[in-house]
């Protein structure tokens, strides 16, 4: 599995706005910025995307929500043996989990099935 893009909306310091890291390539990619710029936020959000169910509000998800509240959205484009897919999770508001085929835009899995799909890819099945 290869990570190709990361997108966040309304996560911690990025309240009411988004951030995107596109064009992640093979080899070494470096994310470098000053302290308090949001690097840890990005890594915590990606960790939540891969390891937290879209339902519920565990401490890890509560810590991602900005003081202004609102729904948190985390999205990543990945390459797998099945091709290019987009993973999307939203917590709070209308909670959502989706796995989309990027070339066609077709939904591969959603809700609990999407959480299980992501878990299976992480475990290497």
Backbone atoms as SQL, in Angstrom:
CREATE TABLE atoms (id INTEGER PRIMARY KEY, chain TEXT, resi INTEGER, resn TEXT, atom TEXT, x REAL, y REAL, z REAL);
INSERT INTO atoms VALUES
  (1, 'A', 1, 'UNK', 'N', 0.846, -1.167, 0.000),
  (2, 'A', 1, 'UNK', 'CA', 0.000, 0.000, 0.000),
  (3, 'A', 1, 'UNK', 'C', 0.899, 1.240, 0.000),
  (4, 'A', 2, 'UNK', 'N', 0.567, 2.191, -0.864),
  (5, 'A', 2, 'UNK', 'CA', 1.344, 3.428, -0.957),
  (6, 'A', 2, 'UNK', 'C', 0.413, 4.628, -0.775),
  (7, 'A', 3, 'UNK', 'N', 0.794, 5.505, 0.104),
  (8, 'A', 3, 'UNK', 'CA', 0.044, 6.732, 0.364),
  (9, 'A', 3, 'UNK', 'C', 0.396, 7.752, -0.711),
  (10, 'A', 4, 'UNK', 'N', -0.609, 8.325, -1.371),
  (11, 'A', 4, 'UNK', 'CA', -0.383, 9.264, -2.466),
  (12, 'A', 4, 'UNK', 'C', -0.877, 10.679, -2.186),
  (13, 'A', 5, 'UNK', 'N', -1.866, 10.833, -1.302),
  (14, 'A', 5, 'UNK', 'CA', -2.393, 12.170, -0.974),
  (15, 'A', 5, 'UNK', 'C', -3.100, 12.108, 0.384),
  (16, 'A', 6, 'UNK', 'N', -3.091, 13.233, 1.074),
  (17, 'A', 6, 'UNK', 'CA', -3.769, 13.376, 2.365),
  (18, 'A', 6, 'UNK', 'C', -4.569, 14.675, 2.321),
  (19, 'A', 7, 'UNK', 'N', -5.808, 14.621, 2.793),
  (20, 'A', 7, 'UNK', 'CA', -6.638, 15.822, 2.876),
  (21, 'A', 7, 'UNK', 'C', -7.359, 15.833, 4.218),
  (22, 'A', 8, 'UNK', 'N', -7.346, 16.979, 4.875),
  (23, 'A', 8, 'UNK', 'CA', -8.036, 17.150, 6.151),
  (24, 'A', 8, 'UNK', 'C', -8.967, 18.346, 6.048),
  (25, 'A', 9, 'UNK', 'N', -10.086, 18.273, 6.752),
  (26, 'A', 9, 'UNK', 'CA', -10.956, 19.437, 6.854),
  (27, 'A', 9, 'UNK', 'C', -11.487, 19.518, 8.280),
  (28, 'A', 10, 'UNK', 'N', -11.350, 20.693, 8.868),
  (29, 'A', 10, 'UNK', 'CA', -11.843, 20.979, 10.217),
  (30, 'A', 10, 'UNK', 'C', -11.190, 20.072, 11.266),
  (31, 'A', 11, 'UNK', 'N', -9.886, 19.950, 11.180),
  (32, 'A', 11, 'UNK', 'CA', -9.125, 19.136, 12.130),
  (33, 'A', 11, 'UNK', 'C', -8.195, 20.066, 12.914),
  (34, 'A', 12, 'UNK', 'N', -8.336, 20.061, 14.227),
  (35, 'A', 12, 'UNK', 'CA', -7.534, 20.865, 15.161),
  (36, 'A', 12, 'UNK', 'C', -7.303, 22.283, 14.666),
  (37, 'A', 13, 'UNK', 'N', -6.057, 22.615, 14.361),
  (38, 'A', 13, 'UNK', 'CA', -5.711, 23.992, 14.000),
  (39, 'A', 13, 'UNK', 'C', -6.272, 24.393, 12.634),
  (40, 'A', 14, 'UNK', 'N', -6.762, 23.431, 11.889),
  (41, 'A', 14, 'UNK', 'CA', -7.330, 23.713, 10.573),
  (42, 'A', 14, 'UNK', 'C', -8.854, 23.853, 10.671),
  (43, 'A', 15, 'UNK', 'N', -9.322, 24.484, 11.734),
  (44, 'A', 15, 'UNK', 'CA', -10.750, 24.671, 11.981),
  (45, 'A', 15, 'UNK', 'C', -11.397, 25.422, 10.822),
  (46, 'A', 16, 'UNK', 'N', -12.533, 24.908, 10.384),
  (47, 'A', 16, 'UNK', 'CA', -13.332, 25.524, 9.313),
  (48, 'A', 16, 'UNK', 'C', -12.564, 25.705, 8.009),
  (49, 'A', 17, 'UNK', 'N', -11.499, 24.959, 7.826),
  (50, 'A', 17, 'UNK', 'CA', -10.765, 25.018, 6.565),
  (51, 'A', 17, 'UNK', 'C', -10.088, 23.676, 6.347),
  (52, 'A', 18, 'UNK', 'N', -9.504, 23.540, 5.195),
  (53, 'A', 18, 'UNK', 'CA', -8.856, 22.283, 4.862),
  (54, 'A', 18, 'UNK', 'C', -7.391, 22.455, 4.539),
  (55, 'A', 19, 'UNK', 'N', -6.735, 21.327, 4.437),
  (56, 'A', 19, 'UNK', 'CA', -5.344, 21.283, 4.030),
  (57, 'A', 19, 'UNK', 'C', -5.176, 20.033, 3.177),
  (58, 'A', 20, 'UNK', 'N', -4.328, 20.098, 2.183),
  (59, 'A', 20, 'UNK', 'CA', -4.086, 18.948, 1.308),
  (60, 'A', 20, 'UNK', 'C', -2.599, 18.798, 1.038),
  (61, 'A', 21, 'UNK', 'N', -2.153, 17.571, 1.076),
  (62, 'A', 21, 'UNK', 'CA', -0.797, 17.220, 0.668),
  (63, 'A', 21, 'UNK', 'C', -0.976, 16.263, -0.503),
  (64, 'A', 22, 'UNK', 'N', -0.666, 16.722, -1.678),
  (65, 'A', 22, 'UNK', 'CA', -0.881, 15.950, -2.906),
  (66, 'A', 22, 'UNK', 'C', 0.460, 15.517, -3.497),
  (67, 'A', 23, 'UNK', 'N', 0.422, 14.550, -4.380),
  (68, 'A', 23, 'UNK', 'CA', 1.611, 14.172, -5.122),
  (69, 'A', 23, 'UNK', 'C', 2.678, 13.468, -4.313),
  (70, 'A', 24, 'UNK', 'N', 2.269, 12.716, -3.298),
  (71, 'A', 24, 'UNK', 'CA', 3.248, 11.935, -2.537),
  (72, 'A', 24, 'UNK', 'C', 3.748, 10.832, -3.459),
  (73, 'A', 25, 'UNK', 'N', 5.052, 10.748, -3.626),
  (74, 'A', 25, 'UNK', 'CA', 5.641, 9.857, -4.621),
  (75, 'A', 25, 'UNK', 'C', 6.386, 8.712, -3.955),
  (76, 'A', 26, 'UNK', 'N', 6.864, 7.777, -4.766),
  (77, 'A', 26, 'UNK', 'CA', 7.714, 6.702, -4.259),
  (78, 'A', 26, 'UNK', 'C', 8.994, 7.298, -3.692),
  (79, 'A', 27, 'UNK', 'N', 9.647, 6.558, -2.829),
  (80, 'A', 27, 'UNK', 'CA', 10.905, 7.033, -2.254),
  (81, 'A', 27, 'UNK', 'C', 10.663, 7.815, -0.984),
  (82, 'A', 28, 'UNK', 'N', 11.611, 8.648, -0.664),
  (83, 'A', 28, 'UNK', 'CA', 11.557, 9.436, 0.572),
  (84, 'A', 28, 'UNK', 'C', 10.795, 10.728, 0.310),
  (85, 'A', 29, 'UNK', 'N', 9.792, 10.992, 1.137),
  (86, 'A', 29, 'UNK', 'CA', 9.043, 12.241, 1.100),
  (87, 'A', 29, 'UNK', 'C', 9.182, 12.869, 2.477),
  (88, 'A', 30, 'UNK', 'N', 9.475, 14.150, 2.527),
  (89, 'A', 30, 'UNK', 'CA', 9.725, 14.831, 3.790),
  (90, 'A', 30, 'UNK', 'C', 8.673, 15.909, 3.996),
  (91, 'A', 31, 'UNK', 'N', 8.096, 15.929, 5.187),
  (92, 'A', 31, 'UNK', 'CA', 7.160, 16.974, 5.585),
  (93, 'A', 31, 'UNK', 'C', 7.878, 17.819, 6.624),
  (94, 'A', 32, 'UNK', 'N', 8.311, 19.003, 6.232),
  (95, 'A', 32, 'UNK', 'CA', 9.109, 19.854, 7.116),
  (96, 'A', 32, 'UNK', 'C', 8.490, 21.241, 7.205),
  (97, 'A', 33, 'UNK', 'N', 8.255, 21.675, 8.405),
  (98, 'A', 33, 'UNK', 'CA', 7.745, 23.021, 8.681),
  (99, 'A', 33, 'UNK', 'C', 8.152, 23.397, 10.098),
  (100, 'A', 34, 'UNK', 'N', 7.898, 24.622, 10.462),
  (101, 'A', 34, 'UNK', 'CA', 8.192, 25.110, 11.810),
  (102, 'A', 34, 'UNK', 'C', 7.307, 24.418, 12.838),
  (103, 'A', 35, 'UNK', 'N', 7.688, 24.563, 14.108),
  (104, 'A', 35, 'UNK', 'CA', 6.856, 24.049, 15.189),
  (105, 'A', 35, 'UNK', 'C', 5.482, 24.712, 15.153),
  (106, 'A', 36, 'UNK', 'N', 4.476, 23.946, 15.599),
  (107, 'A', 36, 'UNK', 'CA', 3.097, 24.437, 15.667),
  (108, 'A', 36, 'UNK', 'C', 2.501, 24.745, 14.291),
  (109, 'A', 37, 'UNK', 'N', 2.986, 24.103, 13.272),
  (110, 'A', 37, 'UNK', 'CA', 2.468, 24.327, 11.925),
  (111, 'A', 37, 'UNK', 'C', 1.406, 23.301, 11.539),
  (112, 'A', 38, 'UNK', 'N', 1.327, 22.170, 12.276),
  (113, 'A', 38, 'UNK', 'CA', 0.281, 21.182, 12.014),
  (114, 'A', 38, 'UNK', 'C', 0.786, 19.813, 11.581),
  (115, 'A', 39, 'UNK', 'N', 2.090, 19.583, 11.654),
  (116, 'A', 39, 'UNK', 'CA', 2.637, 18.288, 11.223),
  (117, 'A', 39, 'UNK', 'C', 2.067, 17.141, 12.053),
  (118, 'A', 40, 'UNK', 'N', 2.053, 17.286, 13.365),
  (119, 'A', 40, 'UNK', 'CA', 1.518, 16.230, 14.235),
  (120, 'A', 40, 'UNK', 'C', 0.028, 16.038, 14.004),
  (121, 'A', 41, 'UNK', 'N', -0.675, 17.110, 13.743),
  (122, 'A', 41, 'UNK', 'CA', -2.102, 17.013, 13.433),
  (123, 'A', 41, 'UNK', 'C', -2.323, 16.145, 12.208),
  (124, 'A', 42, 'UNK', 'N', -1.521, 16.345, 11.183),
  (125, 'A', 42, 'UNK', 'CA', -1.643, 15.554, 9.958),
  (126, 'A', 42, 'UNK', 'C', -1.410, 14.076, 10.252),
  (127, 'A', 43, 'UNK', 'N', -0.347, 13.772, 10.990),
  (128, 'A', 43, 'UNK', 'CA', -0.054, 12.370, 11.302),
  (129, 'A', 43, 'UNK', 'C', -1.127, 11.749, 12.195),
  (130, 'A', 44, 'UNK', 'N', -1.630, 12.488, 13.177),
  (131, 'A', 44, 'UNK', 'CA', -2.691, 11.966, 14.042),
  (132, 'A', 44, 'UNK', 'C', -3.973, 11.713, 13.252),
  (133, 'A', 45, 'UNK', 'N', -4.284, 12.587, 12.311),
  (134, 'A', 45, 'UNK', 'CA', -5.487, 12.421, 11.492),
  (135, 'A', 45, 'UNK', 'C', -5.373, 11.198, 10.577),
  (136, 'A', 46, 'UNK', 'N', -4.200, 11.001, 9.982),
  (137, 'A', 46, 'UNK', 'CA', -3.992, 9.822, 9.127),
  (138, 'A', 46, 'UNK', 'C', -4.073, 8.550, 9.973),
  (139, 'A', 47, 'UNK', 'N', -3.515, 8.586, 11.164),
  (140, 'A', 47, 'UNK', 'CA', -3.607, 7.437, 12.063),
  (141, 'A', 47, 'UNK', 'C', -5.077, 7.128, 12.367),
  (142, 'A', 48, 'UNK', 'N', -5.867, 8.146, 12.636),
  (143, 'A', 48, 'UNK', 'CA', -7.297, 7.946, 12.907),
  (144, 'A', 48, 'UNK', 'C', -8.005, 7.345, 11.694),
  (145, 'A', 49, 'UNK', 'N', -7.671, 7.819, 10.508),
  (146, 'A', 49, 'UNK', 'CA', -8.288, 7.295, 9.289),
  (147, 'A', 49, 'UNK', 'C', -8.076, 5.789, 9.183),
  (148, 'A', 50, 'UNK', 'N', -6.871, 5.339, 9.480),
  (149, 'A', 50, 'UNK', 'CA', -6.543, 3.924, 9.334),
  (150, 'A', 50, 'UNK', 'C', -6.950, 3.064, 10.534),
  (151, 'A', 51, 'UNK', 'N', -7.030, 3.640, 11.723),
  (152, 'A', 51, 'UNK', 'CA', -7.195, 2.806, 12.914),
  (153, 'A', 51, 'UNK', 'C', -8.414, 3.108, 13.778),
  (154, 'A', 52, 'UNK', 'N', -9.220, 4.117, 13.454),
  (155, 'A', 52, 'UNK', 'CA', -10.405, 4.431, 14.250),
  (156, 'A', 52, 'UNK', 'C', -11.663, 4.219, 13.411),
  (157, 'A', 53, 'UNK', 'N', -12.641, 3.544, 13.992),
  (158, 'A', 53, 'UNK', 'CA', -13.923, 3.366, 13.314),
  (159, 'A', 53, 'UNK', 'C', -14.604, 4.725, 13.148),
  (160, 'A', 54, 'UNK', 'N', -15.460, 4.825, 12.143),
  (161, 'A', 54, 'UNK', 'CA', -16.138, 6.102, 11.902),
  (162, 'A', 54, 'UNK', 'C', -17.237, 6.375, 12.914),
  (163, 'A', 55, 'UNK', 'N', -17.682, 5.344, 13.613),
  (164, 'A', 55, 'UNK', 'CA', -18.714, 5.504, 14.636),
  (165, 'A', 55, 'UNK', 'C', -18.063, 5.730, 15.982),
  (166, 'A', 56, 'UNK', 'N', -18.763, 6.405, 16.844),
  (167, 'A', 56, 'UNK', 'CA', -18.253, 6.637, 18.189),
  (168, 'A', 56, 'UNK', 'C', -17.330, 7.843, 18.235),
  (169, 'A', 57, 'UNK', 'N', -16.945, 8.180, 19.429),
  (170, 'A', 57, 'UNK', 'CA', -16.087, 9.347, 19.637),
  (171, 'A', 57, 'UNK', 'C', -15.019, 9.024, 20.674),
  (172, 'A', 58, 'UNK', 'N', -14.106, 8.114, 20.333),
  (173, 'A', 58, 'UNK', 'CA', -13.035, 7.808, 21.292),
  (174, 'A', 58, 'UNK', 'C', -12.147, 9.029, 21.514),
  (175, 'A', 59, 'UNK', 'N', -11.323, 8.956, 22.534),
  (176, 'A', 59, 'UNK', 'CA', -10.450, 10.076, 22.905),
  (177, 'A', 59, 'UNK', 'C', -9.602, 10.550, 21.717),
  (178, 'A', 60, 'UNK', 'N', -9.078, 9.624, 20.913),
  (179, 'A', 60, 'UNK', 'CA', -8.237, 10.004, 19.770),
  (180, 'A', 60, 'UNK', 'C', -8.997, 10.906, 18.788),
  (181, 'A', 61, 'UNK', 'N', -10.283, 10.671, 18.620),
  (182, 'A', 61, 'UNK', 'CA', -11.096, 11.491, 17.712),
  (183, 'A', 61, 'UNK', 'C', -11.460, 12.811, 18.392),
  (184, 'A', 62, 'UNK', 'N', -11.801, 12.773, 19.657),
  (185, 'A', 62, 'UNK', 'CA', -12.119, 14.001, 20.386),
  (186, 'A', 62, 'UNK', 'C', -10.955, 14.980, 20.330),
  (187, 'A', 63, 'UNK', 'N', -9.732, 14.458, 20.380),
  (188, 'A', 63, 'UNK', 'CA', -8.545, 15.320, 20.347),
  (189, 'A', 63, 'UNK', 'C', -8.294, 15.937, 18.972),
  (190, 'A', 64, 'UNK', 'N', -8.932, 15.409, 17.939),
  (191, 'A', 64, 'UNK', 'CA', -8.788, 15.988, 16.594),
  (192, 'A', 64, 'UNK', 'C', -9.750, 17.145, 16.349),
  (193, 'A', 65, 'UNK', 'N', -10.815, 17.203, 17.121),
  (194, 'A', 65, 'UNK', 'CA', -11.834, 18.227, 16.888),
  (195, 'A', 65, 'UNK', 'C', -11.341, 19.593, 17.354),
  (196, 'A', 66, 'UNK', 'N', -11.514, 20.610, 16.518),
  (197, 'A', 66, 'UNK', 'CA', -11.094, 21.957, 16.935),
  (198, 'A', 66, 'UNK', 'C', -12.037, 22.507, 18.008),
  (199, 'A', 67, 'UNK', 'N', -11.608, 23.571, 18.668),
  (200, 'A', 67, 'UNK', 'CA', -12.432, 24.184, 19.709),
  (201, 'A', 67, 'UNK', 'C', -13.779, 24.656, 19.168),
  (202, 'A', 68, 'UNK', 'N', -13.832, 25.004, 17.893),
  (203, 'A', 68, 'UNK', 'CA', -15.075, 25.483, 17.288),
  (204, 'A', 68, 'UNK', 'C', -16.064, 24.365, 16.985),
  (205, 'A', 69, 'UNK', 'N', -15.646, 23.116, 17.230),
  (206, 'A', 69, 'UNK', 'CA', -16.469, 21.905, 17.031),
  (207, 'A', 69, 'UNK', 'C', -16.708, 21.652, 15.547),
  (208, 'A', 70, 'UNK', 'N', -17.766, 20.908, 15.226),
  (209, 'A', 70, 'UNK', 'CA', -18.091, 20.581, 13.842),
  (210, 'A', 70, 'UNK', 'C', -17.522, 19.236, 13.414),
  (211, 'A', 71, 'UNK', 'N', -17.958, 18.792, 12.245),
  (212, 'A', 71, 'UNK', 'CA', -17.540, 17.501, 11.701),
  (213, 'A', 71, 'UNK', 'C', -16.073, 17.530, 11.278),
  (214, 'A', 72, 'UNK', 'N', -15.394, 16.429, 11.497),
  (215, 'A', 72, 'UNK', 'CA', -13.988, 16.244, 11.119),
  (216, 'A', 72, 'UNK', 'C', -13.970, 15.338, 9.891),
  (217, 'A', 73, 'UNK', 'N', -13.221, 15.710, 8.865),
  (218, 'A', 73, 'UNK', 'CA', -13.097, 14.868, 7.680),
  (219, 'A', 73, 'UNK', 'C', -11.623, 14.628, 7.383),
  (220, 'A', 74, 'UNK', 'N', -11.286, 13.346, 7.178),
  (221, 'A', 74, 'UNK', 'CA', -9.927, 12.953, 6.817),
  (222, 'A', 74, 'UNK', 'C', -10.033, 12.053, 5.583),
  (223, 'A', 75, 'UNK', 'N', -9.167, 12.313, 4.624),
  (224, 'A', 75, 'UNK', 'CA', -9.212, 11.589, 3.358),
  (225, 'A', 75, 'UNK', 'C', -7.789, 11.274, 2.913),
  (226, 'A', 76, 'UNK', 'N', -7.592, 10.109, 2.314),
  (227, 'A', 76, 'UNK', 'CA', -6.283, 9.747, 1.772),
  (228, 'A', 76, 'UNK', 'C', -6.468, 8.965, 0.480),
  (229, 'A', 77, 'UNK', 'N', -5.614, 9.234, -0.485),
  (230, 'A', 77, 'UNK', 'CA', -5.552, 8.436, -1.705),
  (231, 'A', 77, 'UNK', 'C', -4.416, 7.453, -1.517),
  (232, 'A', 78, 'UNK', 'N', -4.701, 6.184, -1.795),
  (233, 'A', 78, 'UNK', 'CA', -3.676, 5.160, -1.663),
  (234, 'A', 78, 'UNK', 'C', -3.664, 4.280, -2.904),
  (235, 'A', 79, 'UNK', 'N', -2.523, 3.657, -3.143),
  (236, 'A', 79, 'UNK', 'CA', -2.409, 2.626, -4.171),
  (237, 'A', 79, 'UNK', 'C', -2.309, 1.289, -3.466),
  (238, 'A', 80, 'UNK', 'N', -3.111, 0.347, -3.903),
  (239, 'A', 80, 'UNK', 'CA', -3.064, -1.009, -3.371),
  (240, 'A', 80, 'UNK', 'C', -2.914, -1.967, -4.542),
  (241, 'A', 81, 'UNK', 'N', -2.851, -3.238, -4.239),
  (242, 'A', 81, 'UNK', 'CA', -2.810, -4.243, -5.303),
  (243, 'A', 81, 'UNK', 'C', -4.100, -4.228, -6.122),
  (244, 'A', 82, 'UNK', 'N', -5.164, -3.646, -5.562),
  (245, 'A', 82, 'UNK', 'CA', -6.446, -3.527, -6.257),
  (246, 'A', 82, 'UNK', 'C', -6.539, -2.277, -7.120),
  (247, 'A', 83, 'UNK', 'N', -5.548, -1.384, -7.028),
  (248, 'A', 83, 'UNK', 'CA', -5.569, -0.136, -7.784),
  (249, 'A', 83, 'UNK', 'C', -5.615, 1.067, -6.861),
  (250, 'A', 84, 'UNK', 'N', -5.947, 2.222, -7.442),
  (251, 'A', 84, 'UNK', 'CA', -5.977, 3.489, -6.697),
  (252, 'A', 84, 'UNK', 'C', -7.344, 3.673, -6.045),
  (253, 'A', 85, 'UNK', 'N', -7.325, 3.919, -4.737),
  (254, 'A', 85, 'UNK', 'CA', -8.570, 4.129, -3.994),
  (255, 'A', 85, 'UNK', 'C', -8.457, 5.353, -3.104),
  (256, 'A', 86, 'UNK', 'N', -9.605, 5.921, -2.788),
  (257, 'A', 86, 'UNK', 'CA', -9.693, 7.051, -1.859),
  (258, 'A', 86, 'UNK', 'C', -10.421, 6.570, -0.610),
  (259, 'A', 87, 'UNK', 'N', -9.792, 6.784, 0.531),
  (260, 'A', 87, 'UNK', 'CA', -10.401, 6.480, 1.821),
  (261, 'A', 87, 'UNK', 'C', -10.910, 7.786, 2.403),
  (262, 'A', 88, 'UNK', 'N', -12.124, 7.781, 2.900),
  (263, 'A', 88, 'UNK', 'CA', -12.698, 9.005, 3.476),
  (264, 'A', 88, 'UNK', 'C', -13.469, 8.640, 4.739),
  (265, 'A', 89, 'UNK', 'N', -13.165, 9.359, 5.819),
  (266, 'A', 89, 'UNK', 'CA', -13.939, 9.190, 7.053),
  (267, 'A', 89, 'UNK', 'C', -14.324, 10.555, 7.581),
  (268, 'A', 90, 'UNK', 'N', -15.536, 10.583, 8.139),
  (269, 'A', 90, 'UNK', 'CA', -16.021, 11.794, 8.797),
  (270, 'A', 90, 'UNK', 'C', -16.560, 11.377, 10.163),
  (271, 'A', 91, 'UNK', 'N', -16.164, 12.125, 11.171),
  (272, 'A', 91, 'UNK', 'CA', -16.644, 11.904, 12.526),
  (273, 'A', 91, 'UNK', 'C', -17.458, 13.116, 12.940),
  (274, 'A', 92, 'UNK', 'N', -18.430, 12.900, 13.799),
  (275, 'A', 92, 'UNK', 'CA', -19.375, 13.919, 14.256),
  (276, 'A', 92, 'UNK', 'C', -20.297, 14.275, 13.097),
  (277, 'A', 93, 'UNK', 'N', -21.366, 14.962, 13.402),
  (278, 'A', 93, 'UNK', 'CA', -22.337, 15.253, 12.348),
  (279, 'A', 93, 'UNK', 'C', -22.827, 13.944, 11.745),
  (280, 'A', 94, 'UNK', 'N', -22.860, 13.877, 10.443),
  (281, 'A', 94, 'UNK', 'CA', -23.240, 12.648, 9.741),
  (282, 'A', 94, 'UNK', 'C', -21.989, 11.792, 9.562),
  (283, 'A', 95, 'UNK', 'N', -21.702, 10.930, 10.545),
  (284, 'A', 95, 'UNK', 'CA', -20.512, 10.080, 10.492),
  (285, 'A', 95, 'UNK', 'C', -20.531, 9.251, 9.215),
  (286, 'A', 96, 'UNK', 'N', -19.344, 9.073, 8.635),
  (287, 'A', 96, 'UNK', 'CA', -19.272, 8.410, 7.337),
  (288, 'A', 96, 'UNK', 'C', -17.922, 7.719, 7.178),
  (289, 'A', 97, 'UNK', 'N', -17.927, 6.603, 6.487),
  (290, 'A', 97, 'UNK', 'CA', -16.696, 5.928, 6.089),
  (291, 'A', 97, 'UNK', 'C', -16.923, 5.408, 4.675),
  (292, 'A', 98, 'UNK', 'N', -15.984, 5.703, 3.773),
  (293, 'A', 98, 'UNK', 'CA', -16.120, 5.271, 2.385),
  (294, 'A', 98, 'UNK', 'C', -14.774, 4.859, 1.815),
  (295, 'A', 99, 'UNK', 'N', -14.833, 3.893, 0.923),
  (296, 'A', 99, 'UNK', 'CA', -13.697, 3.523, 0.088),
  (297, 'A', 99, 'UNK', 'C', -14.183, 3.676, -1.342),
  (298, 'A', 100, 'UNK', 'N', -13.503, 4.537, -2.115),
  (299, 'A', 100, 'UNK', 'CA', -13.921, 4.819, -3.492),
  (300, 'A', 100, 'UNK', 'C', -12.822, 4.420, -4.468),
  (301, 'A', 101, 'UNK', 'N', -13.209, 3.859, -5.584),
  (302, 'A', 101, 'UNK', 'CA', -12.286, 3.597, -6.681),
  (303, 'A', 101, 'UNK', 'C', -12.032, 4.940, -7.370),
  (304, 'A', 102, 'UNK', 'N', -10.786, 5.397, -7.392),
  (305, 'A', 102, 'UNK', 'CA', -10.495, 6.730, -7.922),
  (306, 'A', 102, 'UNK', 'C', -10.795, 6.850, -9.417),
  (307, 'A', 103, 'UNK', 'N', -10.342, 5.913, -10.263),
  (308, 'A', 103, 'UNK', 'CA', -10.593, 6.101, -11.694),
  (309, 'A', 103, 'UNK', 'C', -12.079, 6.195, -12.060),
  (310, 'A', 104, 'UNK', 'N', -12.915, 5.372, -11.429),
  (311, 'A', 104, 'UNK', 'CA', -14.333, 5.346, -11.809),
  (312, 'A', 104, 'UNK', 'C', -15.221, 6.171, -10.882),
  (313, 'A', 105, 'UNK', 'N', -14.747, 6.473, -9.657),
  (314, 'A', 105, 'UNK', 'CA', -15.577, 7.153, -8.675),
  (315, 'A', 105, 'UNK', 'C', -16.578, 6.235, -8.002),
  (316, 'A', 106, 'UNK', 'N', -16.518, 4.943, -8.320),
  (317, 'A', 106, 'UNK', 'CA', -17.448, 3.953, -7.778),
  (318, 'A', 106, 'UNK', 'C', -17.157, 3.713, -6.295),
  (319, 'A', 107, 'UNK', 'N', -18.213, 3.598, -5.503),
  (320, 'A', 107, 'UNK', 'CA', -18.061, 3.271, -4.082),
  (321, 'A', 107, 'UNK', 'C', -17.781, 1.778, -3.971),
  (322, 'A', 108, 'UNK', 'N', -16.650, 1.441, -3.376),
  (323, 'A', 108, 'UNK', 'CA', -16.270, 0.046, -3.154),
  (324, 'A', 108, 'UNK', 'C', -16.893, -0.458, -1.859),
  (325, 'A', 109, 'UNK', 'N', -16.872, 0.371, -0.823),
  (326, 'A', 109, 'UNK', 'CA', -17.430, -0.002, 0.480),
  (327, 'A', 109, 'UNK', 'C', -17.807, 1.269, 1.220),
  (328, 'A', 110, 'UNK', 'N', -18.789, 1.145, 2.111),
  (329, 'A', 110, 'UNK', 'CA', -19.159, 2.287, 2.931),
  (330, 'A', 110, 'UNK', 'C', -19.599, 1.823, 4.309),
  (331, 'A', 111, 'UNK', 'N', -19.628, 2.759, 5.235),
  (332, 'A', 111, 'UNK', 'CA', -20.006, 2.523, 6.636),
  (333, 'A', 111, 'UNK', 'C', -19.104, 1.455, 7.256),
  (334, 'A', 112, 'UNK', 'N', -19.689, 0.509, 8.007),
  (335, 'A', 112, 'UNK', 'CA', -18.892, -0.498, 8.697),
  (336, 'A', 112, 'UNK', 'C', -18.081, -1.355, 7.730),
  (337, 'A', 113, 'UNK', 'N', -18.627, -1.617, 6.559),
  (338, 'A', 113, 'UNK', 'CA', -17.911, -2.405, 5.558),
  (339, 'A', 113, 'UNK', 'C', -16.631, -1.680, 5.110),
  (340, 'A', 114, 'UNK', 'N', -16.676, -0.371, 4.999),
  (341, 'A', 114, 'UNK', 'CA', -15.483, 0.407, 4.637),
  (342, 'A', 114, 'UNK', 'C', -14.446, 0.341, 5.753),
  (343, 'A', 115, 'UNK', 'N', -14.883, 0.439, 7.003),
  (344, 'A', 115, 'UNK', 'CA', -13.945, 0.308, 8.125),
  (345, 'A', 115, 'UNK', 'C', -13.256, -1.051, 8.082),
  (346, 'A', 116, 'UNK', 'N', -14.024, -2.116, 7.799),
  (347, 'A', 116, 'UNK', 'CA', -13.433, -3.457, 7.709),
  (348, 'A', 116, 'UNK', 'C', -12.483, -3.569, 6.520),
  (349, 'A', 117, 'UNK', 'N', -12.817, -2.945, 5.382),
  (350, 'A', 117, 'UNK', 'CA', -11.956, -2.962, 4.191),
  (351, 'A', 117, 'UNK', 'C', -10.601, -2.337, 4.533),
  (352, 'A', 118, 'UNK', 'N', -10.633, -1.186, 5.192),
  (353, 'A', 118, 'UNK', 'CA', -9.390, -0.503, 5.588),
  (354, 'A', 118, 'UNK', 'C', -8.602, -1.388, 6.558),
  (355, 'A', 119, 'UNK', 'N', -9.277, -1.950, 7.533),
  (356, 'A', 119, 'UNK', 'CA', -8.604, -2.820, 8.503),
  (357, 'A', 119, 'UNK', 'C', -7.939, -4.011, 7.809),
  (358, 'A', 120, 'UNK', 'N', -8.621, -4.607, 6.847),
  (359, 'A', 120, 'UNK', 'CA', -8.045, -5.734, 6.101),
  (360, 'A', 120, 'UNK', 'C', -6.793, -5.318, 5.339),
  (361, 'A', 121, 'UNK', 'N', -6.789, -4.135, 4.742),
  (362, 'A', 121, 'UNK', 'CA', -5.616, -3.661, 4.003),
  (363, 'A', 121, 'UNK', 'C', -4.456, -3.398, 4.955),
  (364, 'A', 122, 'UNK', 'N', -4.749, -2.851, 6.114),
  (365, 'A', 122, 'UNK', 'CA', -3.693, -2.572, 7.098),
  (366, 'A', 122, 'UNK', 'C', -3.067, -3.879, 7.578),
  (367, 'A', 123, 'UNK', 'N', -3.893, -4.887, 7.759),
  (368, 'A', 123, 'UNK', 'CA', -3.385, -6.182, 8.228),
  (369, 'A', 123, 'UNK', 'C', -2.699, -6.974, 7.110),
  (370, 'A', 124, 'UNK', 'N', -2.851, -6.518, 5.879),
  (371, 'A', 124, 'UNK', 'CA', -2.160, -7.165, 4.766),
  (372, 'A', 124, 'UNK', 'C', -2.899, -8.309, 4.119),
  (373, 'A', 125, 'UNK', 'N', -4.199, -8.431, 4.368),
  (374, 'A', 125, 'UNK', 'CA', -4.943, -9.519, 3.739),
  (375, 'A', 125, 'UNK', 'C', -5.362, -9.140, 2.336);
